[in-house]
């Protein structure tokens, strides 16, 4: 591993520990995160990732609090008890990935794509999702309290025991396509999810 990578992680650890008083925030661009050690993966809190890739990997207990992601790719990644709290995710693709016990509380996602992903016992509490698509995804025991979800394309989803749909702030689904949208109101979106759910 290059000395440069080691040093920027040391500077980021200092930046986190000093609450920004010293050191420097971590910014990674266009790298594969397989290049990073387990210890470095634990330091991805409050950093900026641009065009980075996670492929055939497992993250467990990682804290991605307030992390910004731009144009990243996740393929065949398992997220177990990972914290996405207050993260901002833009134009990022997730494929064949599993989210188990993950907190997306107060996260914001824009223009993202999820394909064949599994979400299980995770929280969407106060999440914000805009202009994103979920293709053949399964949602099991997901808490939607205060969720704000707008212009979301759902293709062949499976919902199992969704929680607190009646407490969602706003859910506006597009059950058509990007080219031929079929937009539903908040009330009809909630009804549509319930009609496509298994208890």
C-alpha positions as CSV (number, residue, x, y, z in Angstrom):
1,X,0.0,0.0,0.0
2,X,1.3,3.4,-0.9
3,X,2.7,5.8,1.7
4,X,0.4,8.5,0.4
5,X,-2.7,6.4,1.2
6,X,-1.4,5.6,4.7
7,X,-0.7,9.2,5.4
8,X,-4.1,10.6,4.2
9,X,-5.8,8.1,6.5
10,X,-3.6,9.2,9.4
11,X,-4.6,12.8,8.6
12,X,-8.3,11.9,8.5
13,X,-8.1,10.0,11.8
14,X,-6.5,13.2,13.3
15,X,-9.3,15.3,11.6
16,X,-12.0,13.1,13.1
17,X,-10.4,13.0,16.6
18,X,-9.9,16.8,16.7
19,X,-13.4,17.4,15.2
20,X,-11.9,19.3,12.3
21,X,-9.4,21.4,14.3
22,X,-6.3,19.6,12.8
23,X,-5.6,17.0,10.2
24,X,-7.5,16.8,6.9
25,X,-10.8,15.3,5.8
26,X,-10.4,12.1,3.7
27,X,-11.2,12.5,0.0
28,X,-10.8,9.3,-2.1
29,X,-11.2,9.3,-5.9
30,X,-11.4,6.6,-8.5
31,X,-10.0,3.7,-6.4
32,X,-11.1,0.2,-5.5
33,X,-11.8,-0.1,-1.8
34,X,-10.2,-3.6,-2.0
35,X,-7.0,-1.6,-1.8
36,X,-7.8,-0.6,1.8
37,X,-7.2,-2.5,5.0
38,X,-9.9,-3.4,7.5
39,X,-8.7,-0.6,9.8
40,X,-8.9,1.9,7.0
41,X,-12.4,0.8,6.0
42,X,-13.4,1.6,9.6
43,X,-12.2,5.2,9.0
44,X,-14.7,6.0,6.2
45,X,-16.7,8.2,8.6
46,X,-17.4,11.7,7.4
47,X,-15.3,11.4,4.2
48,X,-15.9,12.0,0.5
49,X,-15.8,9.1,-2.0
50,X,-15.9,9.8,-5.8
51,X,-16.0,7.1,-8.5
52,X,-14.9,4.5,-6.0
53,X,-15.8,0.8,-6.3
54,X,-16.7,-1.9,-3.8
55,X,-16.9,-5.3,-5.5
56,X,-17.4,-8.7,-3.8
57,X,-16.8,-7.3,-0.4
58,X,-18.3,-7.3,3.1
59,X,-18.7,-4.3,5.4
60,X,-19.7,-5.1,9.0
61,X,-20.3,-2.5,11.6
62,X,-18.7,0.2,9.5
63,X,-19.7,3.8,10.4
64,X,-20.4,5.8,7.2
65,X,-21.9,8.7,9.2
66,X,-22.1,11.9,7.2
67,X,-20.0,10.3,4.3
68,X,-20.6,11.7,0.8
69,X,-20.6,9.4,-2.2
70,X,-20.6,10.5,-5.8
71,X,-20.8,8.1,-8.8
72,X,-19.6,5.1,-6.8
73,X,-20.3,1.4,-7.6
74,X,-21.2,-1.4,-5.2
75,X,-21.6,-4.9,-6.6
76,X,-22.1,-8.0,-4.6
77,X,-21.4,-6.2,-1.3
78,X,-22.9,-7.2,2.1
79,X,-23.6,-4.4,4.5
80,X,-24.2,-5.7,7.9
81,X,-25.1,-3.3,10.8
82,X,-23.5,-0.5,8.8
83,X,-24.4,3.1,9.7
84,X,-25.4,5.4,6.7
85,X,-26.7,8.0,9.1
86,X,-26.8,11.5,7.6
87,X,-24.8,10.2,4.6
88,X,-25.3,11.8,1.1
89,X,-25.3,9.4,-1.8
90,X,-25.4,10.7,-5.4
91,X,-25.5,9.0,-8.8
92,X,-24.4,5.7,-7.2
93,X,-25.2,2.1,-8.3
94,X,-25.8,-0.8,-6.0
95,X,-26.1,-4.2,-7.6
96,X,-26.8,-7.7,-6.0
97,X,-26.0,-6.3,-2.6
98,X,-27.5,-7.0,0.8
99,X,-28.3,-4.5,3.6
100,X,-28.9,-6.3,6.9
101,X,-29.6,-4.3,10.0
102,X,-28.5,-1.1,8.3
103,X,-29.5,2.4,9.5
104,X,-30.2,4.9,6.8
105,X,-31.6,7.4,9.3
106,X,-31.5,11.0,7.9
107,X,-29.5,9.8,4.9
108,X,-30.2,11.5,1.5
109,X,-30.0,9.7,-1.8
110,X,-30.2,11.3,-5.3
111,X,-30.3,9.6,-8.7
112,X,-29.2,6.2,-7.4
113,X,-29.9,2.8,-8.8
114,X,-30.5,-0.4,-6.8
115,X,-30.7,-3.7,-8.7
116,X,-31.4,-7.1,-7.1
117,X,-30.7,-5.8,-3.7
118,X,-32.0,-7.2,-0.4
119,X,-32.9,-4.8,2.5
120,X,-33.6,-6.7,5.7
121,X,-34.4,-5.4,9.2
122,X,-33.1,-1.9,8.3
123,X,-34.4,1.5,9.1
124,X,-35.5,4.1,6.5
125,X,-36.4,6.5,9.4
126,X,-36.3,10.1,8.1
127,X,-34.5,9.0,4.9
128,X,-34.8,11.2,1.8
129,X,-34.7,9.4,-1.6
130,X,-35.2,11.3,-4.9
131,X,-35.2,10.2,-8.5
132,X,-33.9,6.7,-7.9
133,X,-34.8,3.2,-9.1
134,X,-35.2,-0.1,-7.3
135,X,-35.3,-3.1,-9.7
136,X,-36.2,-6.5,-8.3
137,X,-35.4,-5.5,-4.8
138,X,-36.8,-7.1,-1.6
139,X,-37.7,-5.1,1.5
140,X,-38.2,-7.0,4.7
141,X,-39.1,-5.4,8.1
142,X,-38.2,-1.9,6.9
143,X,-39.2,1.0,9.1
144,X,-40.5,3.9,7.0
145,X,-41.3,6.4,9.8
146,X,-40.8,10.0,8.6
147,X,-39.4,8.8,5.3
148,X,-39.5,11.2,2.4
149,X,-39.4,9.3,-0.9
150,X,-40.1,11.1,-4.2
151,X,-40.2,9.9,-7.8
152,X,-39.0,6.4,-7.1
153,X,-39.3,3.8,-9.8
154,X,-40.1,0.3,-8.5
155,X,-39.8,-2.7,-10.8
156,X,-40.9,-6.1,-9.5
157,X,-40.4,-5.2,-5.8
158,X,-41.2,-7.5,-2.9
159,X,-42.3,-6.0,0.4
160,X,-42.5,-8.2,3.5
161,X,-43.9,-6.7,6.7
162,X,-43.3,-3.0,6.0
163,X,-43.3,-0.9,9.2
164,X,-44.8,2.5,10.0
165,X,-46.0,3.3,6.4
166,X,-48.7,5.4,8.0
167,X,-46.0,7.5,9.6
168,X,-44.1,8.2,6.4
169,X,-43.8,12.0,5.6
170,X,-44.2,11.5,1.9
171,X,-44.0,8.6,-0.5
172,X,-44.5,9.3,-4.2
173,X,-43.9,6.2,-6.4
174,X,-43.5,5.9,-10.2
175,X,-44.8,2.5,-11.1
176,X,-44.1,3.1,-14.7
177,X,-40.7,3.8,-16.2
178,X,-38.5,6.9,-16.6
179,X,-39.7,7.3,-20.2
180,X,-43.4,6.5,-19.4
181,X,-44.0,7.5,-15.8
182,X,-47.1,6.5,-13.9
183,X,-47.0,8.6,-10.8
184,X,-49.0,7.8,-7.7
185,X,-50.1,10.2,-4.9
186,X,-48.8,9.7,-1.4
187,X,-52.0,7.9,-0.4
188,X,-52.0,5.7,-3.5
189,X,-48.3,4.9,-3.0
190,X,-48.9,3.7,0.5
191,X,-51.9,1.6,-0.7
192,X,-49.8,0.2,-3.6
193,X,-47.0,-0.9,-1.2
194,X,-49.5,-2.6,1.1
195,X,-51.2,-4.3,-1.8
196,X,-47.8,-5.7,-2.9
197,X,-46.7,-6.7,0.6
198,X,-46.5,-10.1,2.4
199,X,-47.3,-9.9,6.1
